[in-house]
């Protein structure tokens, strides 16, 4: 009786890992397919809803300008507040159609760019523009015109692939 | 006989190294996984250009037009500019009214395709949204004018007016 008990103690416990391996394989295949090698320079703004589009051009290095329903940001720095689709508490030159703080900041970027290589791709620097899909064109136009006057007339509208 | 008994024994594979590998790969892939894909649309605003060689008369491009799409409160208004005669340019233009109070993007895409078929060298469209036009409407209009998806599964597209210039109505 003693010998039987001892044998039972030494018996190896074999876990059946087959089903777990199956599950891991499926997860791994799914994750490999959804693996993204996109430029990490783009940070999606959680405060805005991007429009959907059929566009298939990939993102490249650019200056991030985000226009949410409440704020205008350049590279995560708040430039102006937005209220009901209009800029609030910020100097706007209505004749020249430019947002003064945004113009000054982008002009500074342009000056730095003329002195040293900033864009790692070597291409012409453009603006990656993330805007909320429900904003009126009036606000978007003002941002675009300001950027164009500061020396950035080309944009990449960031959208969600349909 | 003992040989037969040996071959009947189940072979236990050592899964532990594979499990370790999987456990290392899954968190890494989870961090890099994109659950929604981001894309971009190229656009520009009109810029003043310094006048080129004024002495040389520009070559007439009869297979090319520049399209203007105005996004108004009642729908789209299409007009064109180019080296063609005024009558010919007038024929290109037209209006696409709203359908059930919604912009008719399908009809716009159809009209744009027909114009592009007639003037295949054309690639520039000037979009003129009204000040209350939503950004979403502008993006959808850009989609309708830029390309036509032939096969969604194979991702084959026919390029139409790929050069979009966004301006405002004065």
Interface residues (C-beta under 8 A of the other chain):
Chain A: X14 X17 X20 X21 X24 X25 X27 X28 X31 X32 X34 X35 X36 X38 X42 X44 X50 X51 X52 X53 X54 X55 X56 X57 X58 X59 X60 X128 X131 X132 X133 X134 X135 X136 X137 X138 X140 X141 X144 X145 X147 X148 X153 X154 X155 X156 X157 X158 X159 X160 X161
Chain B: X12 X15 X18 X19 X22 X23 X25 X26 X29 X30 X32 X33 X34 X35 X36 X37 X38 X39 X40 X41 X42 X43 X44 X45 X47 X129 X130 X131 X132 X133 X134 X135 X136 X138 X139 X140 X142 X143 X146 X147 X149 X155 X157 X166 X168
